[in-house]
Amino acid sequence: MNDAAAQKISGVNQKTYARLKMSLRLNLRRQIFLAVCDDLELRNHLVANLQAELAPRFVSLNLNLSDPNPMAQVTQWLAQRGQAIEYDQPAPAIGFQVLGVEHLTRQPASVQRRFLTHLQAIEYYLPALECTVLLWLPRPWLRSVRQSAPTFWDWHTALFEFEGDPTPVRSFFNPSLVSSPKIEHRDSQTAIAPPAPQATPTRLNGRHIQPLSGKPTDQVIIPIELDDNAFLRHTVEEKSLWEVLTQDSDLVKPDADSASMLEPPDGISSSQVPAPPQVSETVSLIQPVVAPPEQPDVIRCEQPIPAGVSQLQRLILEAIAEDDSATHRTGWQQVQQIEQLHQQGAPQQALAASYYALARGYRESLEQGDVSGHTLAIAIAAHQETLAWLDHYAALGADVANDLGNLYWMQSRSAVEADVQLASLEQAIQAYHLALTKSDPQTTPQTYAMIQNNLGSAYGDLAQYREPAENLQKSVLAYETALRYRTYEDDPARYAATQNNLGTACWNLAQHQQPVPRLQQAIAAYQSALQFYTPEQEPMVYAMIQNNLGTAYWNLAQYIKPSRTQNRTDSEESPEHLLQLAIAAYHNALTYRTLEAAPAAFAATQNNLGTAYWDCSNLPATSPDQRRKLVQQAIAAYEAAITAVDQLAAQNGHRPPLTFDVFATYNNLGLSYYQLACDRHTNLKPAQRQSYLEKALDHHLQALQGWEAQSDFHQLTLGYVVQTLRGFYTECGIQGQTVGLSKIPAQLLPEIMAKL
């Protein structure tokens, strides 16, 4: 110890240290102490003093950064040294101090989240912790633990805070990366959006496509495509699906390059963004089986599966035959232990704990990225067995049933046949309903809200398969129920995320019934979500919700009859006002959805912005000068969207999946240039009009090529091509028409000449 560190143990620090040492010397069992010290030099001095003064019944452990689970490290230390816990033989009292949490700051966000997830599972380890555990934390991590691991925080016994200047770290600590669990297929939540659906050829946004008209102001613009949660698709590509699931389905935190988060549709389409399911981390006091029997032989691939094995054993043996991994070998050992417990007539509590230990092991494998079909199937079977032995443990039963629903929900989104996806989704809903029967909203409101949020997500997914209006109503009802037990004051982050999910569910339901009241409800929900998300702390989530809000305003404007006078009203019932609100929201989103930070999300919002400007330009009360400016702004937005898509295509070697139809953007851009060219209120020279018409034709041909396989859209765009060629003749004479015809591909000329 150097003198500088020793000098710091004075005054307040000396008193705090004395209290900490006295508490540890009591040798109490199942005590969780937290010590906070930002000065690492001082912290190390205190750690060494405790080790020297409390030896030999005090052990120092360094946190395993590859799997940061301090409780598991303690139980493993005890088991390896003969301190395994028997049901009626508690281990001798001993103390542990765990160091190294500060190193998590330089670890990936997934590792940071895993640490907090492990802390949330404190109740699972408590029965085996016949000891005191002291966890050393820097102050930023204390805040994250308090917010993101509330169960662990509730169980901690005492907090000891030492004064001292923070020791600089090499990398910036971003609490938002570790602040809250994320998906609501557990007691954390994460909004998960379905893939963007294809636009319907005959109806767009619930409205029939208008017939072609010679008047520029009557052109049919292909509506906005809702960006159906670009962030989540990005997240699934970058991280394991379970890692997304184990974040609080409502509280997804975007990485630096992620497009958006928790996001409902980004444009306008019939897509659905359900609330993310949560994976519950709350575990009741059932003792795990710690002392394993002797090691079994390793099963090799060529060995046949013996007859008479249980379904769970068979699943693990089949997994080993395909992938002889440590996870499956450990699983095989565990099922053999469970079989011995059955033969020995072990109590129901022991069997439940053993099955649950197996279930958690496979769940952790999923969290770490092993999302194979075998691992998922074994995790489901282990959770089902756990439920079968949990008749008298209602609290844990709700959590296990919720986790089972999450696993089925994951299976419904895996690459399997459509009928299997549907069946898994139905089983997920059944599991969530079972979890609700085991949860009391009065005594455990947070758990009840979590399950309702997950149920809303699952019904939102089911709406994509059948009875969309009915299932979306159930989704909305589930989110509304969750919000009755999840208040802003008690849990602002999850409250905001559920509001966002509710907004998206209402938006989707508005495409089927009661469009005006449902869109108004969606707007109110998005506005409530924005009370929590700030651009300073979570710019991408903030931008996503602003984009969703803009889309809801735009959609509502389609159902309000416009005024035909120049005296516009600022009433919320005015389409002029609603479209201006949509434009403002899109601009707010683009402040943070930049081309550099999130090119795909940038493109989607620019596409939406272009359509909002176009609709504004075509309102009856818009003056000619205003119309021209608005069309030019629509063109700028559409071109920005196409530029972003081209940039992504150049980077990836192909056009990446998008949440909007870029060929609709090309078509809309063509209509915008056509309107400028044919505007009789401008004094454009013939050459300028011809230039605009050439651009209009080029963009329509791009759309025509992209929609070649979609007959309805193909014919619609073919009509615009013919209209543009007529515009060449009207504005530029026979010479202009010749220029236009020279751009038409040879295979299209016969069909176009017939229409001309």
Beta strands, then each sheet from edge to edge (+ up, - down):
strand 1: 31-36
strand 2: 58-62
strand 3: 95-99
strand 4: 132-137
strand 5: 158-161
strand 6: 184-186
strand 7: 203-204
strand 8: 207-208
strand 9: 277-279
sheet 1: 2+ 3+ 4+ 1+ 5+
sheet 2: 6+ 9+
sheet 3: 7+ 8-
end
